[in-house]
Amino acid sequence: MESTCLHLRLSHHRSLRLPFPRCQISPLKPHSISFPSTLHFSPLHSSFSYTRPKLLPLQSNSNPNPNPEGDLAPIPPSNRTFTAWDLASLWIGLVVGVPSYYLAGSLVDLGMSWLQGVSTVFLANALLLIPLLLTAYPATSLGIPFPVLARASFGPRGSHIPSLLRAFVACGWFGIESWIGGQTLFLLLFNSSPSPSSFRLEFACFLLFWFAQLAIVLKGMDGIRALEKYAAPILIVLVSSLLGWAYFTAGGFGPMLSLPSRLSSSQFWAVFFPSLTANISFWATVAINIPDFTRYARSQKDQILGQVGLPFFMAMFTFAGLAVTSATEVIFGQVISDPIQLLGRIGGPFTKLISIFGISLATITTNIAANVVAPANALVSLNPRLFTFTGGAVVTALLGIAFQPWKLLSSSESFVYTWLLGYSALMGPIGGIILSDYYLVKRMNLDLEGLYSDSVDGPYYYQNGFNVAALVALVAGVLPIVPGFLHKVGILSNTFKAFVTAYNNAWFVSFFISGLVYWLLSTSKENEQKHRYANSL
């Protein structure tokens, strides 16, 4: 009778899918993992036996794909070699690029002064740094990438949804960055402006740049790390040289920074909040999949010190971009916000050669790190037996062409107000749900073995591999942004002012709504399960 009662009690416990004691991981001691014994009772033989649960084999250097998870397997501590400088170099390589320069120049075009522009960029990146570091923490502790971390909140099957949404945006960015690199080659080599008749030549330059990036990607994470590490100091020198040219040619910082704000007080705030959201959206994609990089960090100290400089890196590069853009009005009598056009006007063949090298290096470092790693890992997570990291990267590059980036870059307003603000409504909810789950619901405790389990008895299997609470929260965060987006692209002629305001602050609105809805749904469900279990005793 006693053995029968024990069997019924355990069966009822499983039917509610309440957590059993599993792999206990302390967030303060990320590499201290203990596995409690699992008891098995046999009523026929009246004896107990015990075994220890096995963790999936870790990735090794001798066999890059020893288990079905392949490139998504947890990185063992011995292979976590990224230092603070490696991560800082990664961010310098990401920051110093043509799109960042475009974003800085757009603030001048919108009427801001250099001080208003730099302050907006610094504040946006300082705010983004908070979710960036919080998302990086569990990945550094456990050595897991973003698709695996997402399983804790979305489920093993549901995690494909945020991974593919992130990948979708990254493919668009890969195409945009590659087209910018191809335009650099076209403008500086052939010294002519784009036109319908030159499209074939432009496309050939685009493909040449596309193949150059692919050659680096095929070397895997080691090739990406080496590129970022050695490119960072070169990029700093090149940007400093451009700033120095503007300083001496314009006659000092006084004339360079003399361009005043063209906005009144009320006009400034109308421009400030969409610009703040656009700047946050600029790196919101990387903030979500930052685990793909920090899983290689040696320690939490390394990942924090390596990333805490982001607001300063962006502010300094923005200052350089705004100062040079403002100086062009003094030097040429007109504002030139396109660095490629500017470099084509300031020197001879040697300057053009250096410019091609510098812009190409800046574009490649940004593009590969920000727009290849996430979609490649997403495809590995979707089908680890079919895709490796390299195979996923090749698919990403091909999809980048399918996005037709020459159309996405048709105007600066569509780049900032449609592209950046639009996709922030997808990135905000994902970040809010993952952080709400890890810090508020799971209380910083994750089952490493459970994250790699597809069993119905797994701790994160939820309902058929999907966490309904996460999916509802995702939709709840996106819906308030949709009317404002449709109004912006011209599908809706009129909408309520509240929806326009929500769209202008899309990342903030969607982030907090989804995080709050997920927390409320998860805690209510947990309380309901505990209540049902208590009543059954």
C-alpha positions in Angstrom: 0.0 0.0 0.0 2.8 2.4 0.9 4.6 1.8 -2.4 1.3 2.3 -4.3 0.7 5.6 -2.6 4.2 6.7 -3.4 3.7 5.8 -7.1 0.4 7.8 -7.2 2.0 10.8 -5.6 4.8 10.9 -8.0 2.5 10.4 -11.0 0.3 13.3 -9.9 3.4 15.4 -9.5 4.4 14.7 -13.1 0.9 15.3 -14.4 1.0 18.9 -13.1 4.5 19.2 -14.6 5.9 20.6 -11.3 9.7 20.7 -11.2 11.6 17.8 -9.7 15.0 18.5 -8.2 17.3 18.5 -11.2 20.7 20.0 -12.1 21.2 22.8 -9.5 23.1 25.7 -10.9 24.1 28.7 -8.8 24.2 32.0 -10.7 27.0 33.2 -8.5 29.1 30.1 -9.2 28.4 29.5 -12.9 30.7 26.5 -13.2 29.6 24.8 -10.0 27.2 22.1 -11.2 25.9 19.2 -9.0 23.6 16.4 -10.1 21.4 14.9 -7.3 20.8 11.2 -7.6 17.5 10.1 -9.2 15.7 7.4 -7.2 13.8 4.5 -8.8 11.5 2.4 -6.6 10.4 -1.1 -7.6 7.4 -2.4 -5.7 8.0 -5.9 -6.9 11.5 -6.2 -5.6 11.1 -3.8 -2.6 14.4 -2.1 -3.4 15.7 1.2 -4.5 18.3 1.9 -7.2 19.7 5.2 -8.3 21.4 6.7 -11.3 22.8 10.1 -12.1 21.3 12.1 -15.0 23.7 12.7 -17.8 24.3 16.0 -19.3 24.6 16.2 -23.1 28.3 16.0 -24.1 30.1 19.3 -24.5 31.6 20.6 -27.6 35.2 19.5 -28.1 38.0 20.7 -30.4 38.5 17.2 -31.9 34.9 16.8 -32.9 33.0 20.0 -33.7 29.6 18.3 -33.8 29.6 15.5 -31.2 25.9 15.7 -30.4 22.7 16.7 -32.2 23.0 20.2 -30.8 26.3 20.8 -32.5 27.3 24.4 -32.4 24.6 25.2 -29.8 26.1 22.8 -27.1 27.3 24.6 -23.9 30.8 25.9 -24.1 33.0 24.2 -21.4 35.0 26.6 -19.2 38.2 25.6 -20.8 37.0 26.9 -24.2 35.7 30.2 -22.9 38.6 32.5 -23.9 37.1 35.9 -24.7 38.7 38.6 -22.6 37.3 42.0 -21.8 39.4 43.4 -24.7 38.0 40.8 -27.1 34.5 42.0 -26.3 35.4 45.6 -26.3 37.1 45.1 -29.7 33.9 43.5 -30.9 31.9 46.5 -30.0 34.4 49.0 -31.5 34.2 47.0 -34.7 30.4 47.1 -34.5 30.2 50.8 -33.7 32.6 52.1 -36.3 30.7 51.6 -39.5 28.8 53.5 -42.2 25.3 52.9 -40.8 26.4 54.4 -37.5 27.8 57.4 -39.4 24.5 57.6 -41.3 22.6 57.6 -38.0 24.7 60.4 -36.6 24.3 62.4 -39.8 20.6 61.9 -39.8 20.4 63.8 -36.4 21.9 66.8 -38.1 19.5 66.5 -41.0 16.6 66.4 -38.5 17.8 69.7 -37.1 19.8 68.8 -33.9 23.0 70.5 -32.9 26.1 68.4 -32.3 25.6 68.4 -28.5 22.0 67.4 -28.8 22.9 64.6 -31.2 25.7 63.2 -29.0 23.6 63.4 -25.9 20.7 61.6 -27.5 23.0 58.8 -28.7 24.8 58.5 -25.3 21.5 58.3 -23.4 20.0 55.7 -25.8 23.0 53.4 -25.5 23.3 53.9 -21.7 19.7 52.7 -21.5 20.3 49.8 -23.8 23.3 48.7 -21.8 21.0 47.6 -18.9 19.2 44.8 -20.8 22.4 44.1 -22.7 24.3 43.1 -19.6 21.3 41.4 -18.0 20.8 39.2 -21.1 24.5 38.4 -21.2 24.7 37.2 -17.6 23.1 33.7 -17.9 24.9 33.0 -21.2 28.2 33.8 -19.5 27.3 31.6 -16.5 26.3 28.5 -18.5 28.1 29.0 -21.9 24.8 28.9 -23.9 23.8 30.8 -27.0 20.6 32.9 -27.5 18.4 30.1 -29.1 19.1 27.9 -26.1 18.4 30.6 -23.5 15.1 31.4 -25.3 14.0 27.8 -24.6 13.6 28.6 -20.9 10.8 31.1 -21.6 9.4 30.0 -25.0 9.9 26.3 -24.8 12.1 24.0 -27.0 9.8 24.5 -30.0 8.5 27.9 -29.2 12.1 29.3 -29.0 12.3 29.0 -32.8 9.9 32.0 -33.0 12.1 34.7 -31.4 15.2 33.2 -33.0 13.7 33.4 -36.5 12.4 36.9 -35.8 15.8 38.0 -34.8 17.3 36.2 -37.8 14.8 37.8 -40.2 15.9 41.3 -39.1 19.6 40.3 -39.3 19.2 39.0 -42.9 17.8 42.4 -43.9 20.7 44.1 -42.1 23.2 41.8 -43.8 21.9 42.9 -47.2 21.9 46.6 -46.3 25.5 46.5 -45.0 26.7 44.4 -48.0 25.0 46.9 -50.4 26.8 49.8 -48.6 30.1 48.0 -49.0 29.4 47.4 -52.7 28.5 51.1 -53.1 31.8 52.0 -51.6 33.7 50.0 -54.2 31.5 51.4 -57.0 31.7 55.1 -56.1 35.4 55.1 -55.2 36.7 52.9 -58.0 34.6 54.2 -60.9 34.1 57.8 -59.6 30.5 58.0 -60.8 27.1 58.3 -59.2 24.6 55.5 -59.2 22.1 55.5 -62.0 19.7 53.0 -63.7 22.3 52.3 -66.4 25.0 51.5 -63.9 22.9 49.0 -61.8 24.7 45.9 -63.3 28.1 47.3 -62.3 26.8 48.3 -58.9 25.4 44.8 -58.4 28.7 43.2 -59.4 30.5 45.3 -56.8 27.8 44.2 -54.3 28.5 40.5 -55.1 32.3 41.1 -54.8 31.8 42.5 -51.3 29.4 39.7 -50.5 31.9 37.0 -51.4 34.7 38.7 -49.4 32.5 38.5 -46.2 31.6 34.9 -46.9 35.3 33.9 -47.0 35.7 35.2 -43.5 32.5 33.6 -42.2 33.5 30.2 -43.5 36.3 30.2 -40.9 33.7 30.2 -38.1 33.9 32.1 -34.8 37.7 32.0 -34.7 37.9 34.0 -37.9 35.3 36.5 -36.7 37.2 37.0 -33.4 40.5 37.5 -35.1 39.0 40.0 -37.5 37.3 42.1 -34.7 40.5 42.0 -32.6 42.9 43.4 -35.2 40.4 45.6 -36.9 39.5 47.7 -33.9 42.8 49.7 -33.6 42.9 50.2 -37.4 39.4 51.6 -37.4 40.2 54.0 -34.5 43.2 55.4 -36.5 41.1 55.8 -39.6 38.3 57.7 -37.9 40.8 59.8 -36.0 42.5 60.7 -39.3 39.2 61.8 -40.9 38.4 63.9 -37.9 41.8 65.4 -38.0 41.4 66.3 -41.7 38.1 68.0 -40.9 39.7 69.9 -38.0 42.6 71.4 -39.9 40.6 72.0 -43.1 37.7 73.8 -41.4 40.0 75.8 -39.1 39.4 74.1 -35.8 36.4 72.8 -33.7 34.9 76.3 -33.5 33.8 76.4 -37.2 33.1 72.6 -37.2 30.7 72.8 -34.3 29.2 76.1 -35.1 26.1 74.6 -36.8 23.2 75.5 -34.4 20.1 73.6 -33.7 17.3 74.3 -36.1 14.6 73.1 -33.7 12.5 75.0 -31.2 11.9 73.6 -27.8 8.6 71.9 -28.8 10.1 70.7 -32.1 13.1 69.2 -30.3 11.0 66.9 -28.1 8.9 65.8 -31.0 12.2 64.7 -32.7 14.0 63.5 -29.6 11.8 60.6 -28.6 11.7 58.9 -32.0 15.4 59.5 -32.4 16.0 58.0 -28.9 14.0 54.9 -29.9 15.7 54.6 -33.2 19.2 54.7 -31.5 18.1 52.0 -29.1 16.7 49.9 -31.9 20.0 50.3 -33.7 21.6 47.8 -31.3 18.5 46.2 -29.9 19.0 43.2 -32.2 22.5 42.6 -30.8 21.3 43.1 -27.3 19.0 40.1 -27.7 21.5 37.7 -29.2 24.5 38.9 -27.2 24.6 35.4 -25.5 26.0 34.2 -28.8 29.2 36.1 -28.0 29.3 36.2 -24.2 29.0 32.4 -23.9 32.7 32.5 -24.9 33.6 35.1 -22.1 36.1 33.9 -19.5 34.1 35.5 -16.6 31.3 37.9 -15.7 33.9 40.5 -15.1 35.2 40.2 -18.6 31.8 40.4 -20.2 30.8 43.5 -18.1 34.1 45.4 -18.6 34.1 44.5 -22.3 30.6 45.9 -22.9 30.3 48.8 -20.4 32.1 51.1 -22.9 29.3 50.9 -25.5 27.7 54.3 -24.7 31.1 55.9 -24.8 32.1 54.2 -28.0 28.9 55.3 -29.7 29.1 58.9 -28.3 32.7 59.3 -29.5 32.0 58.0 -32.9 28.8 60.1 -33.1 30.8 63.1 -32.2 33.3 62.4 -34.9 30.5 61.8 -37.4 28.6 64.9 -36.4 31.7 67.1 -36.3 32.8 66.0 -39.8 29.3 66.3 -41.2 29.0 69.8 -39.7 32.5 70.7 -41.1 31.4 69.8 -44.6 29.1 72.9 -44.7 32.1 75.1 -43.8 34.5 73.4 -46.3 32.1 72.6 -49.2 29.2 75.0 -48.6 26.8 72.1 -48.1 26.1 69.3 -45.6 27.5 65.9 -46.8 26.2 63.2 -44.5 27.3 60.3 -46.7 30.9 59.3 -45.8 31.4 57.6 -49.1 30.6 60.7 -51.1 32.7 62.8 -48.8 35.8 60.5 -49.1 35.4 60.6 -52.9 35.8 64.4 -52.8 38.7 64.9 -50.5 41.7 63.3 -52.1 43.5 61.5 -54.9 44.0 57.8 -55.7 45.9 57.0 -52.4 43.1 58.6 -50.3 40.5 56.5 -52.3 42.5 53.4 -51.7 42.7 54.0 -47.9 39.0 54.9 -48.0 38.0 51.7 -49.7 40.1 49.7 -47.2 38.7 51.6 -44.2 35.0 51.6 -45.1 35.2 47.9 -46.2 36.8 46.9 -43.0 34.3 48.8 -40.9 31.4 47.4 -42.8 32.6 43.8 -42.7 33.3 43.9 -38.9 29.9 45.2 -38.2 28.0 43.0 -40.6 29.5 39.7 -39.7 29.3 40.1 -36.0 25.9 41.7 -35.8 24.1 40.0 -38.7 25.6 36.6 -39.3 26.0 34.9 -35.9 22.4 35.3 -34.8 20.6 33.9 -37.9 23.3 31.1 -38.3 22.6 29.9 -34.7 18.9 30.2 -35.3 19.1 27.8 -38.2 21.2 25.4 -36.2 18.6 25.5 -33.4 15.8 24.9 -35.9 17.5 21.8 -37.4 20.8 20.9 -35.8 21.2 17.8 -38.0 20.9 19.8 -41.2 22.7 23.0 -40.4 26.1 23.9 -38.9 27.1 27.4 -38.0 28.9 27.7 -41.4 25.9 26.4 -43.3 23.5 28.7 -41.5 25.8 31.7 -42.3 25.7 30.9 -46.0 21.9 30.7 -46.0 21.9 34.1 -44.2 24.1 35.6 -46.9 21.8 34.3 -49.6 18.7 35.7 -47.9 20.5 39.1 -47.6 20.4 39.3 -51.4 16.7 38.3 -51.4 15.9 41.3 -49.3 16.8 43.6 -52.2 18.7 46.1 -50.0 18.9 48.7 -52.8 15.2 49.3 -52.2 15.5 49.4 -48.3 18.0 52.2 -48.7 15.9 54.3 -51.0 15.6 57.1 -48.5 17.0 58.1 -45.1 13.5 58.6 -43.6 12.5 55.1 -44.5 15.8 53.8 -42.9 15.3 55.6 -39.6 11.5 55.9 -39.1 10.3 52.8 -40.9 13.1 50.2 -40.7 14.6 51.0 -37.3 11.4 51.9 -35.5 9.4 49.2 -37.2 11.6 46.2 -36.2 12.0 47.5 -32.7 8.4 46.4 -32.1 9.7 42.8 -32.6 12.9 43.1 -30.7 11.4 44.8 -27.6 8.9 42.0 -26.7 11.5 39.3 -27.0 14.0 41.1 -24.7 11.2 41.8 -22.2 10.0 38.2 -22.0 13.5 36.7 -21.7 14.5 39.0 -18.9 11.2 38.7 -17.1 11.4 35.0 -17.2 15.0 34.7 -16.0 15.0 37.3 -13.3 11.4 37.4 -12.0 9.9 34.0 -12.8 12.9 31.6 -12.7 14.8 33.8 -10.1 18.1 33.2 -11.9 17.9 29.4 -11.7 18.1 27.4 -14.9 18.3 23.7 -15.4 21.2 23.3 -17.9 20.2 19.7 -18.8 16.6 20.7 -19.2 17.4 23.4 -21.7 18.7 20.7 -24.0 15.8 18.3 -23.4 12.9 17.8 -25.8 11.2 15.3 -23.4 7.5 15.9 -22.4 8.7 15.6 -18.8 11.4 18.3 -19.3 11.1 21.4 -17.1 10.7 23.7 -20.1 8.5 21.6 -22.3 5.3 23.5 -21.3 2.4 22.7 -23.8 3.7 20.6 -26.6 7.0 22.4 -26.6 5.5 25.9 -26.6 5.0 28.3 -23.7 1.6 29.9 -24.3 2.3 32.7 -21.8 5.3 33.8 -23.8 3.5 33.7 -27.1 0.5 35.7 -25.7 3.0 38.2 -24.2 4.8 38.6 -27.5 1.5 39.4 -29.3 0.5 41.8 -26.6 3.7 43.8 -27.0 3.4 44.0 -30.8 -0.3 44.8 -31.2 -0.2 48.4 -29.8 2.6 49.3 -32.3 0.8 48.0 -35.5 -1.6 50.9 -36.1 1.2 53.5 -35.8 3.4 51.4 -38.2 0.6 51.1 -40.8 0.0 54.8 -40.5 3.7 55.5 -41.0 3.9 53.4 -44.2 0.7 55.0 -45.6 -1.7 52.0 -45.3 -3.8 53.8 -42.7 -4.6 57.4 -43.5 -5.6 58.3 -39.9 -5.2 56.7 -36.5 -5.3 57.8 -32.8 -2.5 59.9 -31.5 -1.9 57.3 -28.8 -0.9 54.8 -31.4 1.4 57.3 -33.1 3.1 57.9 -29.7 3.4 54.2 -29.1 5.0 53.7 -32.5 7.5 56.5 -31.8 8.5 54.8 -28.6 8.0 51.2 -30.0 10.9 49.5 -28.2 10.0 50.9 -24.7 6.3 50.2 -25.1 6.6 46.7 -26.5 9.5 45.7 -24.0 7.6 46.7 -20.9 4.1 45.4 -22.0 5.5 42.0 -23.0 7.6 41.7 -19.9 4.7 42.6 -17.6 2.1 40.4 -19.3 4.5 37.4 -19.3 5.3 37.9 -15.6 1.5 38.1 -14.7 0.6 35.0 -16.8 3.5 32.9 -15.5 3.0 33.8 -11.8 -0.8 33.2 -12.0 -0.3 29.8 -13.7 2.4 28.8 -11.1 0.0 29.8 -8.2 -2.8 27.8 -9.8 -0.6 24.7 -10.2 0.5 24.9 -6.6 -3.1 25.4 -5.4 -4.3 22.3 -7.3 -1.4 20.2 -6.0 -2.0 21.3 -2.4 -5.7 20.4 -2.7 -4.8 16.9 -4.0 -2.8 16.1 -0.9 
